[in-house]
Amino acid sequence: MQYDPRKHSTWEISESAEKGMPSPNEWAERLGLEADELITMGRLSKLDFLKLFNRIEKRPDGQYIEITATTPTPLGEGKSTTAVGLIQGLGKRGKSAGGALRQPSGGPTMNVKGSAAGGGASMLIPLTEFSLGLTGDINDIMNAHNLAMVALTARMQHERNYPDEQLERLSGMPRLQVDPTRVEMGWVMDFCAQSLRNIVIGLGGRTDGFTMPSKFAIAVSSECMAILAMARDLADLRDRLNQITVAFDRSGKPVTTGDLEVGGAMTAWMRNTINPTLLSTTEYQPCLVHAGPFANIALGHSSIISDRLGLKLWDYHVTESGFAADIGFEKFWNVKCPASGLSPKVSVLTTTIRSLKMHGGGPKVAPGVPLPDAYTRENLELLEKGLPNLIHHLGIIRQSGMNPVVCINSFVTDTAAEIQMVRAAAEAAGARCALSEHWLRGGEGALELADAVIDACADKVDLKPLYPASMKLRDRVDRIARKVYGADGVSWSPEAEAKAKKLEQDPAFDNFATMMVKTHLSLSHQPGWKGVPKGWTLPIRDVLIYTGARFLCPCAGDISLMPGTGSNPAFRKIDVDPNTGKVTGLA
C-alpha cells in the first residue's frame, strides 16, 4: 500500500509498513548479531546488552547526533518525527544509520499527546506494541518501585505492632524508626490519574497497614526509571537501586532501599530492563527504544546504555532529548555526556513555523482545539517577531562547542516565504539550515537535512561543560539561569536556600547531577512568557533529592508528578477489530 499521511491515519500507515518489517532473524543478519545476543519476544526483540557490548565494545564509535528543539507549543514540534526522518534520510544516502528513542508512557498515549512514535511517513513500527507496553520495561519498573513501598509500609506496620525484641527476632532487622510525616516515596501507575495524586492508605485495623497520607505518580516519573536511563550496566543499576531514599527516620537520617533490604529484589524485577528493544522505522532502519524518564525531574532522554550500543552498531547514531534546548539539550550537554563519556558531533535544532509564530505573539495553542488561522495562513509579521526564540536556542547549543543544524520541520500549511524567512535568519546566525519534509515523504523528504548533518559531522567539536564539576549547587543554578534561560539571576526561597547550603556542605552530594525543574513552554519559569523574556529572575522554591539516580533537582515553580487526563482523551478513539484482533485508532 502506498500511504499518504494527508489521507491515512497513523495506525493505517503503520499497518501498511509492518508488512515489510524485518523479522528477528533478518535483523540479526543485518546487524551482525550472534544467536544468543537477540532475545525474541513475538515479533519484537531485545538486544542482550551484557553479551553484545562485551563483544563489540572495542569497535570505534559512530557519529553521535542529538535532536532538540525551540520552545514548543503544547502540541510539540516533532522531535521524534525528526529523529526518525533523519535516520531514514541518512539511509537514503547509503549510510549505516540508526537511533535511540524513549519508550512512551501509557498516560500520554491514552490521553492527549499520543504514542510519541513519530508520525506520518517517519515513525517507529510496530505501532501497537510500541504504544501498548512494548516488552514490559515500564511494568517491571512499576513492580520494582511499588515493591519498595510495600517494604516500607509493611515495616512501619510491624514496627508499630511489635516490641523491639520480638521485631528483631522475627525479622532479623533493627528498628528503623521511620517518621510517617517524612515519607518521600509514593506509589506509581502508568496512567494520568489525577484522582490518585493525594490519598490515604492503611485504613482499617492494625493488620491493614499503617494509616497515613500517600500519593501516586505516573510510572515514568519513578526514580527507578531515572536510574535505568543513567545506569551504565547491571552492576551500576543494582548499586543505584539500593541507594534510593524512601523516607527519613525520626532523627532526620535517610531510610533507603538498602536499609529495607529490598534493593536486590527490585533489581531482580528490573534485570531485563537493561536490554533495549529493537524497533524499525517505516523504511526499515533500526532504532533502539529504551527508558522513558519524566523530562521535568529527570534526564528526559533515552538511556546511556542504548547510546553506547547504537554507537557501536551503526555509523550514524541519532538520539533525542526531551523538551527544548533550554531543558533537554542542557541536560544532554551537562548531565548525560559527562556521565556516559560519549562525544556528540551535531545537535539538530528542530523548529516549526507554527511555534515561531506563537513566540511572535500568536493566539493561544491548545490540544484538542483547532489551530487559529494565524498558524495555517501566511503571516510573516508574527513569524519575524518569533525568530529571536530560534536565535536564543542556537546560542545555547553553541555554548557547548557543538555544531547546530536547524531543521525546519515542514507542515503542509507552511509557505515558501515563511520558510525562506526562517532559513535566512538561521543562516545569518551562522547555522546550517535544512527544510525537511519527512512527515510527508519519509527519507526522501529528509535528504537536505541528512546532507547538512553529514556535512556538520566533519567539523571539529570542542565539547566543554557549562560549569566545572567542582562548582557548588547554587552557583550552577545561577549559571544555568543566566547563560541558558536568559534570566537576570536567581532568587531562592528561605527553605530552598537552607537546603542548598546544607547539600553544598555535605561531600556525599558532590558528584550529584544538577537536574533543573521548570516549565518547558517558556525559556522562563512562566509558561505564558513567550519569545525571549527579558528582565526576570528565576525563583527556586525547593530542591528535590534523588539519591539512587544521584540527582539534585532545583524547582522553579510547582511540579506535579501525576498528570491529569483531559476532557477529550485519546482512549475514546482506540479500539480492537473483533474480526482481526488489530488495534485501531492509535496516534
FENRA-V456197 format. One record per backbone hydrogen bond with DSSP energy under -1.0 kcal/mol. NH is the residue of the N-H (numbers start at 1). CO is the residue of the C=O. Records with the same first field share a line. If there is no record, write none. Layout:
# FENRA-V456197
NH=CO, CO
This chain:
# FENRA-V456197
7=4
8=4
13=9
14=10
15=11
16=12
17=13
18=14
19=16
20=17
21=18
27=23
28=24
29=25
30=26
31=27
33=28
37=34
39=46
41=44
44=41
46=39
47=276
48=37
49=47
52=48
53=49
54=50
55=51
56=52
57=53
59=56
62=311
63=315
65=317
66=346
67=319
68=348
70=350
76=73
82=78
83=79
84=80
85=81
86=82
87=83
88=84
89=85
90=86
91=87
92=88
93=89
94=91
95=90
98=316
100=318
101=288
103=291
109=105
110=106
111=108
114=108
119=122
121=439
122=119
124=117
125=280
130=126
131=127
132=128
134=129
136=133
140=136
141=137
142=138
143=139
144=140
145=141
146=142
147=143
148=144
149=145
150=146
151=147
152=148
153=149
154=150
155=151
156=152
157=153
158=154
159=155
160=156
161=157
162=158
167=163
168=164
169=165
170=166
171=167
172=168
179=248
182=179
184=246
185=246
187=215
189=217
193=191
196=193
197=194
199=214
201=212
208=205
212=201
214=199
216=196
217=187
218=561
219=189
221=218
222=219
226=222
227=223
228=224
229=225
230=226
231=227
237=233
238=234
239=235
240=236
241=237
242=238
243=240
246=255
247=255
248=182
249=253
250=177
252=249
255=247
257=244
258=242
260=256
261=258
262=257
266=262
267=263
268=264
269=265
270=266
273=270
275=272
277=289
278=45
279=287
280=125
281=285
282=123
284=281
287=279
288=99
289=277
290=101
294=220
298=294
303=290
304=229
307=303
308=304
309=305
310=306
311=307
312=309
313=309
314=310
316=96
317=63
318=98
319=65
321=67
322=300
325=69
327=324
328=324
330=325
331=327
332=328
333=329
334=330
335=331
336=331
337=332
339=335
340=336
341=337
345=64
346=64
347=403
348=66
349=405
350=68
351=407
356=352
357=353
358=354
359=355
361=358
362=357
369=366
375=372
376=373
377=373
383=379
384=380
385=381
386=382
389=386
391=387
392=388
393=389
394=390
395=391
396=392
397=393
398=394
399=395
400=397
401=398
405=347
406=432
407=349
408=434
409=351, 407
410=436
414=411
419=415
420=416
421=417
422=418
423=419
424=420
425=421
426=422
427=423
428=424
429=425
430=427
431=426
434=406
436=408
437=445
441=437
442=438
446=443
450=446
451=447
452=448
453=449
454=450
455=451
456=452
457=453
458=455
459=456
464=400
471=468
476=472
477=473
478=474
479=475
480=476
481=477
482=478
483=479
484=480
485=480
487=481
488=536
491=538
493=540
497=493
498=494
499=495
500=496
501=497
502=498
503=499
504=500
505=501
509=506
510=507
512=509
513=550
515=552
517=554
529=526
530=528
538=489
540=491
541=555
544=553
546=551
550=546
551=546
552=513
553=544
555=542
556=517
570=111
571=110
572=569
573=570
575=584
577=582
581=577
584=575
